[in-house]
Amino acid sequence: MTGLLLIDDEDGVRRSITRALKREPYAIYTAENGETGIRTVQQHRSEITIVISDYKMPGLDGLETLARIVSINPEITRILLTGYATMESAIRATNEGVDGFLTKPFDNMDLRNKIREIMVRKRLRQFISDDIYQEIKSDPSIMEPRRQEATILFSDIRGFTEMSRRMPPEDIAAFLNHYYFTPLGEIAYRHNGTVDKHMGDSMMVTYGSPISYGDDILRAIESALEMQETTSVLSQKLHKDNGFRLKIGIGICTGEVVTGVFGSLRKKEYTAFGMPVNIASRLEKLAKGREILVSETTYRKASDRFLAEKLASSVAIKGLSDPVGIYRILGKV
């Protein structure tokens, strides 16, 4: 259960908000001033993930309190509660990195919805599409750990290690961000994929997690085809400008995974793990530049939409008794 700390010097406000949230999936903690709130977070670092603090309080004000709290847990969601919603305080709070505002007096339903929205937005806007964000905003429980079927896509640049030896660090960063992560990430977002993580020059995207649309496999393969087409165009430009080539290999697998938000106090991420992740990663490593390799079980569910050829060899995966059949995607039917 998510821990929520409410800091306000008015007992009536604390009781009112506690009542408003009694049916929400929060373990409620309260504090009457900033110092007490800070000690509460220190005592419950792993439990408290949301802090709502009044702006005007004796002693430490709300912004000072939230600034101290974020040094204890940088991942905590910080919300400022104020009846003094002036432009000056809003600008100051934004500069301090506060995640959102609540204003007094408040309606109970608006209060609950606003807290959900702020929390979900903080966690998700950086790696999911707006469509998925809107669905999760209405039902945050979607982010709870669960088993679900998903399609996993891995992409990696061929020959990047050798290329990076000849490039200054700032050129490596510009190359990856501008020509690789940004355009491929946008393709994933347009197809409602969730960018799980970047690992060096590798990228992992999930389709069907946290939201499934019933055609997750199709969207994953369509994304892969568009990624290959886009990098081919970018490679021509790069080669003309500085002699670089951009070739990627892609691996895709579908199956049951465990998804949710995992990590430490200082670093959390929404991710998926399980055998399909391992298989997709292995297929990506086998794929040559401009190739898309998918598992046989994945291709069977998309064979009426895409052309492919079965490779003569299969791949053995640790933990599986039978080797995995592999198909090379050639294009759309």
ChimeraX attribute file (.defattr): number of C-alpha atoms within 10 A of each C-alpha:
attribute: neighborCount
match mode: 1-to-1
recipient: residues
	/A:1	11
	/A:2	13
	/A:3	18
	/A:4	23
	/A:5	25
	/A:6	24
	/A:7	30
	/A:8	26
	/A:9	17
	/A:10	13
	/A:11	12
	/A:12	10
	/A:13	16
	/A:14	18
	/A:15	12
	/A:16	12
	/A:17	18
	/A:18	20
	/A:19	12
	/A:20	16
	/A:21	18
	/A:22	11
	/A:23	9
	/A:24	14
	/A:25	12
	/A:26	17
	/A:27	15
	/A:28	17
	/A:29	18
	/A:30	21
	/A:31	20
	/A:32	18
	/A:33	22
	/A:34	27
	/A:35	16
	/A:36	14
	/A:37	25
	/A:38	21
	/A:39	13
	/A:40	17
	/A:41	24
	/A:42	14
	/A:43	11
	/A:44	14
	/A:45	16
	/A:46	14
	/A:47	15
	/A:48	23
	/A:49	22
	/A:50	22
	/A:51	23
	/A:52	23
	/A:53	30
	/A:54	28
	/A:55	27
	/A:56	17
	/A:57	17
	/A:58	12
	/A:59	11
	/A:60	15
	/A:61	17
	/A:62	25
	/A:63	23
	/A:64	14
	/A:65	23
	/A:66	30
	/A:67	17
	/A:68	17
	/A:69	23
	/A:70	19
	/A:71	11
	/A:72	16
	/A:73	19
	/A:74	15
	/A:75	17
	/A:76	24
	/A:77	24
	/A:78	26
	/A:79	27
	/A:80	23
	/A:81	23
	/A:82	19
	/A:83	13
	/A:84	13
	/A:85	15
	/A:86	10
	/A:87	9
	/A:88	10
	/A:89	14
	/A:90	16
	/A:91	11
	/A:92	13
	/A:93	22
	/A:94	13
	/A:95	9
	/A:96	13
	/A:97	16
	/A:98	18
	/A:99	16
	/A:100	21
	/A:101	21
	/A:102	20
	/A:103	15
	/A:104	13
	/A:105	11
	/A:106	14
	/A:107	11
	/A:108	14
	/A:109	10
	/A:110	12
	/A:111	18
	/A:112	16
	/A:113	12
	/A:114	17
	/A:115	19
	/A:116	17
	/A:117	19
	/A:118	19
	/A:119	20
	/A:120	20
	/A:121	17
	/A:122	15
	/A:123	18
	/A:124	19
	/A:125	12
	/A:126	10
	/A:127	19
	/A:128	21
	/A:129	19
	/A:130	14
	/A:131	12
	/A:132	19
	/A:133	21
	/A:134	13
	/A:135	13
	/A:136	20
	/A:137	19
	/A:138	13
	/A:139	13
	/A:140	14
	/A:141	10
	/A:142	16
	/A:143	18
	/A:144	14
	/A:145	16
	/A:146	12
	/A:147	15
	/A:148	16
	/A:149	18
	/A:150	26
	/A:151	28
	/A:152	32
	/A:153	34
	/A:154	28
	/A:155	27
	/A:156	25
	/A:157	23
	/A:158	20
	/A:159	13
	/A:160	18
	/A:161	11
	/A:162	9
	/A:163	12
	/A:164	14
	/A:165	10
	/A:166	10
	/A:167	12
	/A:168	9
	/A:169	11
	/A:170	8
	/A:171	12
	/A:172	16
	/A:173	13
	/A:174	11
	/A:175	17
	/A:176	16
	/A:177	15
	/A:178	12
	/A:179	17
	/A:180	22
	/A:181	17
	/A:182	12
	/A:183	17
	/A:184	24
	/A:185	21
	/A:186	17
	/A:187	18
	/A:188	27
	/A:189	20
	/A:190	15
	/A:191	17
	/A:192	26
	/A:193	31
	/A:194	26
	/A:195	24
	/A:196	21
	/A:197	16
	/A:198	14
	/A:199	9
	/A:200	11
	/A:201	16
	/A:202	19
	/A:203	21
	/A:204	25
	/A:205	28
	/A:206	28
	/A:207	28
	/A:208	22
	/A:209	29
	/A:210	26
	/A:211	21
	/A:212	16
	/A:213	11
	/A:214	10
	/A:215	13
	/A:216	23
	/A:217	24
	/A:218	20
	/A:219	20
	/A:220	26
	/A:221	28
	/A:222	18
	/A:223	24
	/A:224	27
	/A:225	19
	/A:226	15
	/A:227	22
	/A:228	22
	/A:229	13
	/A:230	17
	/A:231	22
	/A:232	17
	/A:233	11
	/A:234	19
	/A:235	18
	/A:236	14
	/A:237	15
	/A:238	17
	/A:239	12
	/A:240	11
	/A:241	9
	/A:242	8
	/A:243	10
	/A:244	16
	/A:245	20
	/A:246	24
	/A:247	19
	/A:248	25
	/A:249	23
	/A:250	32
	/A:251	29
	/A:252	33
	/A:253	30
	/A:254	28
	/A:255	16
	/A:256	16
	/A:257	20
	/A:258	16
	/A:259	22
	/A:260	18
	/A:261	13
	/A:262	14
	/A:263	11
	/A:264	10
	/A:265	15
	/A:266	12
	/A:267	10
	/A:268	12
	/A:269	15
	/A:270	21
	/A:271	22
	/A:272	26
	/A:273	14
	/A:274	13
	/A:275	18
	/A:276	22
	/A:277	26
	/A:278	16
	/A:279	26
	/A:280	25
	/A:281	23
	/A:282	20
	/A:283	27
	/A:284	26
	/A:285	17
	/A:286	16
	/A:287	20
	/A:288	17
	/A:289	17
	/A:290	19
	/A:291	20
	/A:292	28
	/A:293	31
	/A:294	30
	/A:295	23
	/A:296	19
	/A:297	15
	/A:298	20
	/A:299	27
	/A:300	11
	/A:301	13
	/A:302	15
	/A:303	15
	/A:304	10
	/A:305	14
	/A:306	15
	/A:307	15
	/A:308	20
	/A:309	11
	/A:310	16
	/A:311	11
	/A:312	8
	/A:313	11
	/A:314	15
	/A:315	15
	/A:316	14
	/A:317	14
	/A:318	11
	/A:319	8
	/A:320	9
	/A:321	8
	/A:322	11
	/A:323	12
	/A:324	18
	/A:325	18
	/A:326	25
	/A:327	25
	/A:328	19
	/A:329	20
	/A:330	14
	/A:331	13
	/A:332	13
	/A:333	9
